[in-house]
Amino acid sequence: MRKLVITQNITLDGSIEMLDDWFDPQFQDDDLLAETHRQDAESDALLLGRQTFEDFRSYWPLQHDDRTGITAYLDDVAKYVVSTTMTDPDWKNSTVIAGEPVQRVRELKTQRGKDIVVTGSISLAHTLIAAGVVDEYRLFVYPAVQGRGRRLFPDGVSMSTLALAEAPKAFPSGITLLRYARR
């Protein structure tokens, strides 16, 4: 069975909503970029909410001479966008999931393949977390405090059954990676 993995950039104070300038998708030290590529190699599907999908679509395909390789990965990976309003995703390898996504995600998890990754997509992440379908959390913790913004876990959700999936990694930029899996 495939894993559903939430990968998020997060501030030290727990915000995943990017209201300040603490995150730049082009700023990655070599070690952090290598980790990103390692994780990309473990996944073959990206699940996004409509707003994050549109943000990605309006940025990444326009990057030329992208030294990070992220543009090429995003162009090739299977992308699933959850939306009740979008009918044509207008980006190759993209499929619209209309309506409530939890059952469709459960179906995707039973298909052959690698990890399915959710990033950004705060409302979608909250829905999947509340439904209990997330298998792993990969948190890139940035050395910044935003003091505001939406958090990864919605109010009222409690989990005491997470296990450390990998020892924390620190990168030269000061960013750390924390990985936790559902037991």
Z-matrix of the N, CA and C atoms (Angstrom, degrees):
N
C 1 1.453
C 2 1.527 1 109.03
N 3 1.321 2 116.18 1 138.19
C 4 1.453 3 121.95 2 177.83
C 5 1.523 4 110.63 3 -71.00
N 6 1.317 5 115.64 4 153.05
C 7 1.459 6 121.29 5 175.83
C 8 1.525 7 109.61 6 -96.26
N 9 1.319 8 115.86 7 142.42
C 10 1.448 9 121.94 8 169.05
C 11 1.524 10 106.37 9 -98.74
N 12 1.333 11 115.38 10 118.70
C 13 1.458 12 122.24 11 -174.27
C 14 1.523 13 109.05 12 -118.06
N 15 1.315 14 115.83 13 128.51
C 16 1.456 15 120.06 14 170.73
C 17 1.518 16 107.09 15 -96.51
N 18 1.325 17 115.10 16 120.71
C 19 1.462 18 122.25 17 175.78
C 20 1.512 19 107.12 18 -113.75
N 21 1.317 20 116.01 19 119.92
C 22 1.467 21 119.15 20 -176.66
C 23 1.522 22 111.01 21 -132.92
N 24 1.308 23 114.94 22 145.70
C 25 1.453 24 122.50 23 165.07
C 26 1.514 25 105.30 24 -87.79
N 27 1.334 26 116.07 25 133.14
C 28 1.455 27 119.90 26 -171.10
C 29 1.523 28 109.11 27 -144.22
N 30 1.322 29 116.46 28 143.56
C 31 1.458 30 119.95 29 177.15
C 32 1.526 31 109.77 30 -80.40
N 33 1.309 32 115.08 31 165.63
C 34 1.457 33 120.88 32 178.96
C 35 1.525 34 111.46 33 -58.84
N 36 1.331 35 116.96 34 -29.57
C 37 1.463 36 120.20 35 179.44
C 38 1.533 37 112.67 36 -93.06
N 39 1.336 38 116.84 37 11.25
C 40 1.458 39 120.55 38 169.08
C 41 1.519 40 117.42 39 93.19
N 42 1.310 41 119.07 40 8.16
C 43 1.464 42 120.71 41 -179.70
C 44 1.524 43 110.18 42 -86.39
N 45 1.327 44 115.80 43 135.03
C 46 1.465 45 119.95 44 172.48
C 47 1.526 46 110.69 45 -109.49
N 48 1.321 47 116.33 46 -7.41
C 49 1.462 48 120.72 47 177.24
C 50 1.526 49 108.00 48 -83.02
N 51 1.323 50 116.05 49 124.52
C 52 1.457 51 120.60 50 -174.42
C 53 1.520 52 110.19 51 -89.60
N 54 1.328 53 115.60 52 89.20
C 55 1.461 54 121.41 53 -179.53
C 56 1.519 55 111.44 54 -97.64
N 57 1.326 56 117.48 55 -23.05
C 58 1.454 57 122.88 56 177.98
C 59 1.531 58 108.32 57 -114.53
N 60 1.304 59 116.90 58 -170.42
C 61 1.466 60 120.55 59 -174.45
C 62 1.534 61 113.28 60 -98.93
N 63 1.302 62 118.54 61 35.92
C 64 1.462 63 121.19 62 -177.70
C 65 1.524 64 113.28 63 -77.53
N 66 1.331 65 118.85 64 -12.78
C 67 1.457 66 121.87 65 -178.21
C 68 1.526 67 110.64 66 -126.91
N 69 1.330 68 115.26 67 131.93
C 70 1.459 69 121.51 68 174.50
C 71 1.527 70 106.62 69 -132.16
N 72 1.339 71 118.61 70 116.85
C 73 1.469 72 120.38 71 -175.35
C 74 1.523 73 113.77 72 -63.04
N 75 1.308 74 118.22 73 -18.06
C 76 1.463 75 120.68 74 179.39
C 77 1.523 76 112.26 75 -93.09
N 78 1.336 77 117.44 76 -9.44
C 79 1.458 78 120.87 77 -179.58
C 80 1.516 79 109.82 78 -95.33
N 81 1.330 80 114.94 79 98.65
C 82 1.455 81 119.77 80 177.48
C 83 1.522 82 107.54 81 -143.38
N 84 1.332 83 116.77 82 125.55
C 85 1.456 84 117.80 83 175.33
C 86 1.529 85 108.48 84 -70.39
N 87 1.314 86 117.16 85 166.83
C 88 1.465 87 121.35 86 -173.66
C 89 1.524 88 112.58 87 -59.66
N 90 1.332 89 117.49 88 -39.00
C 91 1.468 90 120.49 89 179.79
C 92 1.530 91 111.25 90 -67.46
N 93 1.315 92 116.46 91 -41.34
C 94 1.464 93 120.90 92 178.79
C 95 1.523 94 110.17 93 -65.76
N 96 1.309 95 116.84 94 -40.99
C 97 1.456 96 121.11 95 177.88
C 98 1.529 97 110.85 96 -64.10
N 99 1.326 98 117.28 97 -40.38
C 100 1.470 99 120.79 98 177.25
C 101 1.524 100 110.55 99 -62.30
N 102 1.322 101 117.65 100 -39.36
C 103 1.465 102 121.28 101 177.65
C 104 1.522 103 110.37 102 -66.05
N 105 1.302 104 117.13 103 -41.07
C 106 1.468 105 121.34 104 177.46
C 107 1.522 106 109.91 105 -59.14
N 108 1.322 107 116.93 106 -45.77
C 109 1.466 108 120.39 107 179.63
C 110 1.531 109 111.88 108 -66.42
N 111 1.324 110 116.98 109 -35.71
C 112 1.467 111 120.22 110 177.06
C 113 1.527 112 109.86 111 -61.89
N 114 1.324 113 115.95 112 -44.40
C 115 1.457 114 119.67 113 179.34
C 116 1.528 115 111.04 114 -67.84
N 117 1.323 116 116.98 115 -38.96
C 118 1.459 117 120.30 116 177.87
C 119 1.521 118 110.90 117 -59.64
N 120 1.323 119 117.16 118 -37.66
C 121 1.469 120 121.48 119 -179.50
C 122 1.529 121 111.44 120 -66.64
N 123 1.331 122 117.35 121 -22.01
C 124 1.461 123 121.92 122 179.93
C 125 1.528 124 112.50 123 -88.67
N 126 1.332 125 117.35 124 -4.01
C 127 1.466 126 119.88 125 -177.54
C 128 1.521 127 110.55 126 -126.02
N 129 1.316 128 114.74 127 151.55
C 130 1.467 129 119.38 128 175.55
C 131 1.523 130 111.87 129 -132.32
N 132 1.340 131 116.52 130 12.40
C 133 1.460 132 120.57 131 179.30
C 134 1.521 133 109.34 132 -148.90
N 135 1.322 134 114.69 133 139.90
C 136 1.450 135 122.45 134 177.84
C 137 1.524 136 107.34 135 -121.54
N 138 1.313 137 116.52 136 126.80
C 139 1.461 138 123.32 137 -178.96
C 140 1.527 139 107.63 138 -111.77
N 141 1.329 140 116.29 139 122.16
C 142 1.458 141 120.75 140 -175.21
C 143 1.517 142 111.38 141 -133.74
N 144 1.309 143 115.66 142 150.63
C 145 1.451 144 120.41 143 167.97
C 146 1.521 145 108.99 144 -76.15
N 147 1.317 146 116.44 145 164.98
C 148 1.462 147 120.72 146 -175.42
C 149 1.522 148 112.81 147 -57.89
N 150 1.328 149 117.90 148 -46.51
C 151 1.471 150 119.94 149 -175.94
C 152 1.525 151 111.08 150 -64.22
N 153 1.318 152 118.16 151 -46.02
C 154 1.464 153 120.29 152 178.84
C 155 1.523 154 110.35 153 -64.08
N 156 1.337 155 116.94 154 -41.43
C 157 1.458 156 120.62 155 177.19
C 158 1.526 157 110.38 156 -57.47
N 159 1.328 158 116.85 157 -47.80
C 160 1.465 159 120.31 158 -179.71
C 161 1.525 160 111.38 159 -64.56
N 162 1.338 161 117.08 160 -37.37
C 163 1.467 162 120.02 161 176.53
C 164 1.532 163 110.13 162 -62.84
N 165 1.333 164 117.17 163 -46.21
C 166 1.468 165 121.43 164 178.43
C 167 1.528 166 110.37 165 -61.77
N 168 1.328 167 116.08 166 -47.61
C 169 1.465 168 121.49 167 -176.39
C 170 1.529 169 111.57 168 -62.89
N 171 1.315 170 117.46 169 -32.82
C 172 1.465 171 119.84 170 -179.09
C 173 1.528 172 112.28 171 -83.54
N 174 1.330 173 118.03 172 -8.99
C 175 1.464 174 120.91 173 -178.27
C 176 1.526 175 113.08 174 -112.91
N 177 1.323 176 117.12 175 -59.76
C 178 1.465 177 120.41 176 -169.58
C 179 1.523 178 115.01 177 -64.47
N 180 1.311 179 121.58 178 -45.02
C 181 1.472 180 118.75 179 179.65
C 182 1.530 181 113.42 180 -63.14
N 183 1.321 182 117.43 181 -16.26
C 184 1.459 183 121.27 182 -179.65
C 185 1.529 184 113.07 183 -90.31
N 186 1.337 185 116.26 184 -4.70
C 187 1.463 186 119.99 185 -179.51
C 188 1.525 187 109.16 186 -82.87
N 189 1.314 188 116.23 187 121.27
C 190 1.461 189 121.74 188 178.87
C 191 1.522 190 107.45 189 -111.52
N 192 1.310 191 116.39 190 145.92
C 193 1.466 192 121.18 191 -176.80
C 194 1.530 193 110.12 192 58.08
N 195 1.316 194 116.88 193 41.99
C 196 1.464 195 122.97 194 -179.50
C 197 1.528 196 109.04 195 -73.80
N 198 1.321 197 117.17 196 106.57
C 199 1.459 198 121.79 197 -177.66
C 200 1.529 199 112.29 198 -70.02
N 201 1.329 200 116.68 199 -17.24
C 202 1.461 201 119.29 200 -177.43
C 203 1.517 202 113.11 201 -78.25
N 204 1.322 203 118.19 202 -24.94
C 205 1.458 204 121.30 203 -175.66
C 206 1.518 205 113.41 204 81.16
N 207 1.299 206 116.78 205 -0.48
C 208 1.466 207 120.67 206 -178.34
C 209 1.515 208 110.85 207 -67.22
N 210 1.323 209 116.91 208 -38.41
C 211 1.466 210 120.36 209 179.11
C 212 1.517 211 111.00 210 -58.17
N 213 1.324 212 117.21 211 -47.98
C 214 1.472 213 121.20 212 -179.54
C 215 1.525 214 110.92 213 -62.51
N 216 1.331 215 117.08 214 -43.00
C 217 1.465 216 120.34 215 179.21
C 218 1.536 217 110.35 216 -60.81
N 219 1.327 218 116.74 217 -48.76
C 220 1.461 219 119.96 218 -177.24
C 221 1.520 220 112.05 219 -66.31
N 222 1.294 221 117.25 220 -30.70
C 223 1.455 222 120.06 221 177.58
C 224 1.531 223 111.22 222 -67.06
N 225 1.329 224 116.33 223 -36.88
C 226 1.468 225 121.00 224 -173.51
C 227 1.525 226 114.97 225 -90.92
N 228 1.321 227 118.06 226 -29.86
C 229 1.463 228 120.52 227 -174.04
C 230 1.535 229 110.42 228 -68.42
N 231 1.328 230 116.84 229 149.85
C 232 1.467 231 121.42 230 173.25
C 233 1.524 232 107.79 231 -69.30
N 234 1.322 233 114.93 232 124.92
C 235 1.456 234 120.57 233 -178.26
C 236 1.525 235 109.03 234 -114.28
N 237 1.315 236 116.28 235 130.27
C 238 1.457 237 122.69 236 175.79
C 239 1.522 238 106.96 237 -115.85
N 240 1.320 239 116.10 238 123.18
C 241 1.454 240 120.53 239 -179.48
C 242 1.526 241 108.69 240 -112.96
N 243 1.319 242 115.63 241 124.93
C 244 1.459 243 121.62 242 179.55
C 245 1.521 244 107.71 243 -89.05
N 246 1.337 245 115.79 244 118.45
C 247 1.458 246 119.88 245 -177.99
C 248 1.521 247 110.27 246 -159.49
N 249 1.313 248 114.69 247 142.27
C 250 1.464 249 119.89 248 173.64
C 251 1.522 250 111.18 249 -96.26
N 252 1.336 251 117.40 250 -7.38
C 253 1.461 252 120.42 251 -176.62
C 254 1.521 253 113.74 252 -114.49
N 255 1.313 254 118.67 253 -25.74
C 256 1.456 255 121.21 254 -176.45
C 257 1.525 256 110.51 255 -81.85
N 258 1.318 257 116.26 256 135.52
C 259 1.466 258 120.16 257 175.87
C 260 1.526 259 111.69 258 -114.85
N 261 1.322 260 117.29 259 -33.44
C 262 1.465 261 121.64 260 179.49
C 263 1.524 262 108.60 261 -122.38
N 264 1.324 263 118.15 262 109.69
C 265 1.464 264 119.53 263 -176.65
C 266 1.530 265 113.94 264 -69.99
N 267 1.345 266 117.84 265 -21.29
C 268 1.461 267 121.94 266 174.86
C 269 1.537 268 112.85 267 54.96
N 270 1.333 269 115.82 268 41.24
C 271 1.467 270 122.23 269 173.72
C 272 1.510 271 105.47 270 -154.86
N 273 1.310 272 117.21 271 128.88
C 274 1.462 273 119.65 272 -173.64
C 275 1.532 274 111.52 273 -57.73
N 276 1.323 275 114.88 274 151.52
C 277 1.465 276 123.86 275 -179.83
C 278 1.527 277 112.65 276 62.30
N 279 1.321 278 117.35 277 30.27
C 280 1.461 279 122.03 278 -178.85
C 281 1.521 280 110.91 279 -115.57
N 282 1.333 281 115.04 280 139.75
C 283 1.455 282 122.89 281 179.38
C 284 1.520 283 108.50 282 -130.63
N 285 1.320 284 116.79 283 135.58
C 286 1.459 285 121.14 284 177.30
C 287 1.523 286 109.06 285 -88.82
N 288 1.325 287 115.58 286 132.00
C 289 1.466 288 122.67 287 170.84
C 290 1.520 289 105.42 288 -105.72
N 291 1.319 290 116.13 289 108.89
C 292 1.457 291 120.81 290 -177.82
C 293 1.528 292 109.72 291 -86.30
N 294 1.294 293 115.89 292 140.37
C 295 1.459 294 119.85 293 174.40
C 296 1.509 295 114.24 294 81.24
N 297 1.308 296 114.90 295 -152.88
C 298 1.461 297 123.93 296 -173.76
C 299 1.535 298 109.62 297 -69.98
N 300 1.351 299 118.14 298 123.10
C 301 1.461 300 120.74 299 -170.13
C 302 1.530 301 117.07 300 -88.54
N 303 1.315 302 119.48 301 -15.31
C 304 1.466 303 120.19 302 -168.87
C 305 1.528 304 112.19 303 -60.69
N 306 1.317 305 118.14 304 -46.86
C 307 1.469 306 119.46 305 -179.68
C 308 1.517 307 111.31 306 -63.87
N 309 1.334 308 116.93 307 -41.00
C 310 1.476 309 120.33 308 178.99
C 311 1.526 310 110.83 309 -64.05
N 312 1.319 311 117.68 310 -37.92
C 313 1.469 312 121.61 311 177.04
C 314 1.523 313 109.92 312 -65.28
N 315 1.307 314 117.05 313 -41.88
C 316 1.472 315 119.45 314 176.61
C 317 1.529 316 110.60 315 -59.43
N 318 1.327 317 116.86 316 -40.52
C 319 1.471 318 120.93 317 177.72
C 320 1.530 319 110.62 318 -65.04
N 321 1.326 320 117.58 319 -44.59
C 322 1.465 321 120.80 320 178.83
C 323 1.530 322 111.10 321 -59.86
N 324 1.323 323 116.40 322 -37.58
C 325 1.468 324 119.99 323 -179.74
C 326 1.526 325 112.20 324 -65.03
N 327 1.323 326 118.06 325 -27.04
C 328 1.469 327 119.99 326 -179.11
C 329 1.529 328 112.42 327 -83.47
N 330 1.322 329 117.20 328 -13.46
C 331 1.462 330 120.47 329 179.76
C 332 1.527 331 110.10 330 -78.19
N 333 1.329 332 114.84 331 157.41
C 334 1.461 333 120.03 332 176.61
C 335 1.522 334 109.32 333 -65.64
N 336 1.310 335 115.28 334 144.09
C 337 1.451 336 119.54 335 176.52
C 338 1.506 337 111.95 336 149.58
N 339 1.297 338 113.69 337 -173.78
C 340 1.463 339 122.34 338 -179.65
C 341 1.527 340 109.20 339 -94.85
N 342 1.323 341 115.72 340 -166.98
C 343 1.459 342 121.10 341 -179.13
C 344 1.527 343 112.08 342 -59.04
N 345 1.320 344 114.89 343 150.70
C 346 1.461 345 123.83 344 170.83
C 347 1.527 346 104.88 345 -107.87
N 348 1.322 347 117.30 346 124.15
C 349 1.460 348 121.45 347 -174.38
C 350 1.521 349 110.86 348 -111.85
N 351 1.318 350 115.20 349 134.98
C 352 1.464 351 123.13 350 171.91
C 353 1.518 352 106.24 351 -111.32
N 354 1.320 353 116.24 352 132.68
C 355 1.457 354 120.46 353 174.23
C 356 1.520 355 108.49 354 -139.97
N 357 1.339 356 116.11 355 153.37
C 358 1.465 357 118.45 356 -173.56
C 359 1.515 358 108.11 357 59.61
N 360 1.319 359 117.48 358 -134.56
C 361 1.471 360 121.92 359 167.76
C 362 1.532 361 112.19 360 49.38
N 363 1.309 362 116.49 361 56.47
C 364 1.460 363 121.01 362 -171.45
C 365 1.525 364 112.77 363 -59.04
N 366 1.316 365 119.22 364 -47.66
C 367 1.466 366 120.79 365 -179.93
C 368 1.524 367 111.24 366 -62.82
N 369 1.322 368 116.86 367 -42.77
C 370 1.461 369 120.80 368 177.34
C 371 1.523 370 110.67 369 -62.78
N 372 1.330 371 116.85 370 -44.70
C 373 1.469 372 120.15 371 178.15
C 374 1.525 373 110.33 372 -58.61
N 375 1.320 374 117.72 373 -43.51
C 376 1.472 375 120.83 374 178.73
C 377 1.528 376 111.05 375 -60.20
N 378 1.332 377 117.31 376 -42.47
C 379 1.465 378 121.38 377 179.24
C 380 1.525 379 110.97 378 -62.14
N 381 1.324 380 116.75 379 -45.32
C 382 1.469 381 121.16 380 -177.96
C 383 1.520 382 111.51 381 -69.14
N 384 1.320 383 117.46 382 -38.75
C 385 1.467 384 121.34 383 177.26
C 386 1.525 385 109.79 384 -63.33
N 387 1.328 386 116.96 385 -48.22
C 388 1.468 387 121.11 386 -179.29
C 389 1.526 388 111.44 387 -62.08
N 390 1.346 389 117.51 388 -31.80
C 391 1.467 390 121.05 389 179.82
C 392 1.525 391 112.54 390 -80.83
N 393 1.324 392 117.31 391 -8.53
C 394 1.465 393 120.47 392 177.00
C 395 1.522 394 114.45 393 74.27
N 396 1.337 395 118.48 394 26.59
C 397 1.465 396 120.28 395 -177.47
C 398 1.528 397 113.57 396 -101.67
N 399 1.328 398 117.75 397 -0.47
C 400 1.466 399 121.47 398 -179.84
C 401 1.529 400 109.22 399 -83.39
N 402 1.333 401 115.64 400 130.36
C 403 1.460 402 121.11 401 -178.93
C 404 1.522 403 113.44 402 -96.70
N 405 1.325 404 116.69 403 -28.56
C 406 1.463 405 119.31 404 -176.51
C 407 1.521 406 110.22 405 -150.96
N 408 1.327 407 114.78 406 149.58
C 409 1.459 408 123.05 407 176.33
C 410 1.520 409 108.15 408 -120.60
N 411 1.326 410 116.48 409 125.40
C 412 1.464 411 122.53 410 176.04
C 413 1.520 412 106.52 411 -117.90
N 414 1.305 413 115.59 412 111.01
C 415 1.458 414 121.13 413 -173.53
C 416 1.515 415 110.61 414 -112.90
N 417 1.326 416 115.98 415 116.53
C 418 1.456 417 122.04 416 173.53
C 419 1.522 418 105.79 417 -91.05
N 420 1.327 419 115.95 418 104.53
C 421 1.458 420 122.13 419 -174.22
C 422 1.529 421 109.08 420 -90.70
N 423 1.331 422 115.32 421 118.49
C 424 1.458 423 122.20 422 -178.82
C 425 1.527 424 109.96 423 -91.85
N 426 1.320 425 116.99 424 140.57
C 427 1.469 426 120.50 425 -179.25
C 428 1.525 427 110.97 426 -77.03
N 429 1.307 428 114.73 427 66.28
C 430 1.459 429 121.91 428 -179.01
C 431 1.523 430 108.58 429 -146.41
N 432 1.309 431 115.07 430 149.92
C 433 1.461 432 121.60 431 174.86
C 434 1.522 433 106.19 432 -120.26
N 435 1.316 434 115.34 433 121.71
C 436 1.457 435 120.23 434 -178.39
C 437 1.530 436 111.65 435 -95.82
N 438 1.325 437 116.32 436 -29.26
C 439 1.457 438 119.96 437 176.63
C 440 1.515 439 115.52 438 76.85
N 441 1.319 440 116.57 439 2.62
C 442 1.464 441 120.47 440 -178.77
C 443 1.519 442 107.49 441 -166.78
N 444 1.313 443 116.12 442 172.07
C 445 1.460 444 120.94 443 176.92
C 446 1.522 445 112.02 444 108.57
N 447 1.323 446 113.89 445 160.47
C 448 1.460 447 119.55 446 -178.60
C 449 1.520 448 110.88 447 -71.07
N 450 1.306 449 114.30 448 148.90
C 451 1.464 450 123.21 449 -177.37
C 452 1.521 451 109.70 450 -100.14
N 453 1.340 452 115.88 451 166.05
C 454 1.459 453 120.64 452 179.38
C 455 1.522 454 111.75 453 -66.62
N 456 1.318 455 116.79 454 -46.09
C 457 1.457 456 119.84 455 -175.81
C 458 1.522 457 110.36 456 -96.00
N 459 1.331 458 116.55 457 127.37
C 460 1.469 459 119.13 458 -179.37
C 461 1.521 460 111.18 459 -68.68
N 462 1.319 461 115.62 460 153.25
C 463 1.459 462 120.95 461 176.88
C 464 1.521 463 109.93 462 -54.19
N 465 1.324 464 116.06 463 139.48
C 466 1.453 465 121.30 464 176.40
C 467 1.520 466 114.43 465 90.94
N 468 1.339 467 118.25 466 -11.30
C 469 1.467 468 120.53 467 178.68
C 470 1.522 469 108.41 468 -88.18
N 471 1.322 470 114.81 469 130.20
C 472 1.453 471 121.05 470 179.01
C 473 1.523 472 108.73 471 -128.12
N 474 1.332 473 116.44 472 134.83
C 475 1.469 474 121.14 473 178.10
C 476 1.513 475 108.60 474 -138.12
N 477 1.297 476 115.50 475 120.78
C 478 1.460 477 119.26 476 176.44
C 479 1.529 478 110.45 477 -116.33
N 480 1.316 479 116.49 478 11.97
C 481 1.466 480 120.52 479 -175.42
C 482 1.526 481 113.08 480 -114.92
N 483 1.329 482 117.40 481 29.46
C 484 1.450 483 119.83 482 176.91
C 485 1.522 484 109.56 483 -92.58
N 486 1.321 485 115.51 484 145.00
C 487 1.458 486 121.25 485 179.01
C 488 1.518 487 108.96 486 -122.90
N 489 1.306 488 116.29 487 143.63
C 490 1.454 489 120.47 488 175.86
C 491 1.521 490 108.15 489 -62.80
N 492 1.327 491 117.44 490 121.65
C 493 1.462 492 121.95 491 -176.37
C 494 1.522 493 111.97 492 -90.98
N 495 1.309 494 115.94 493 -21.50
C 496 1.462 495 121.12 494 -178.72
C 497 1.516 496 107.54 495 -161.16
N 498 1.329 497 116.12 496 145.28
C 499 1.460 498 119.20 497 177.42
C 500 1.523 499 109.22 498 -58.81
N 501 1.323 500 117.28 499 142.26
C 502 1.466 501 119.42 500 179.00
C 503 1.531 502 111.26 501 -56.69
N 504 1.334 503 115.05 502 142.98
C 505 1.464 504 122.02 503 177.25
C 506 1.511 505 108.59 504 -113.08
N 507 1.314 506 116.07 505 138.45
C 508 1.463 507 121.02 506 174.51
C 509 1.521 508 108.58 507 -111.70
N 510 1.318 509 116.22 508 142.67
C 511 1.454 510 122.98 509 -179.21
C 512 1.524 511 109.19 510 -114.04
N 513 1.336 512 117.73 511 155.76
C 514 1.474 513 120.54 512 -178.83
C 515 1.526 514 114.24 513 -54.65
N 516 1.307 515 117.47 514 -27.04
C 517 1.468 516 121.78 515 179.82
C 518 1.523 517 112.76 516 -72.14
N 519 1.332 518 117.42 517 -10.79
C 520 1.458 519 121.08 518 -175.87
C 521 1.513 520 113.11 519 95.94
N 522 1.314 521 117.22 520 -6.59
C 523 1.461 522 122.51 521 176.91
C 524 1.524 523 107.96 522 -76.40
N 525 1.331 524 116.75 523 142.60
C 526 1.462 525 121.10 524 175.03
C 527 1.525 526 109.18 525 -121.66
N 528 1.338 527 115.13 526 152.12
C 529 1.460 528 121.56 527 176.17
C 530 1.514 529 108.82 528 -111.32
N 531 1.322 530 115.50 529 125.98
C 532 1.460 531 122.41 530 174.81
C 533 1.522 532 107.24 531 -116.33
N 534 1.338 533 116.28 532 131.99
C 535 1.474 534 120.42 533 179.21
C 536 1.526 535 109.53 534 -124.13
N 537 1.332 536 115.47 535 124.57
C 538 1.456 537 121.67 536 178.11
C 539 1.516 538 108.75 537 -127.75
N 540 1.326 539 115.75 538 142.04
C 541 1.466 540 120.98 539 179.69
C 542 1.521 541 109.38 540 -122.50
N 543 1.320 542 113.55 541 152.72
C 544 1.467 543 120.12 542 174.78
C 545 1.520 544 107.65 543 -72.81
N 546 1.301 545 116.97 544 136.86
C 547 1.472 546 120.58 545 177.92
C 548 1.497 547 110.62 546 -80.37
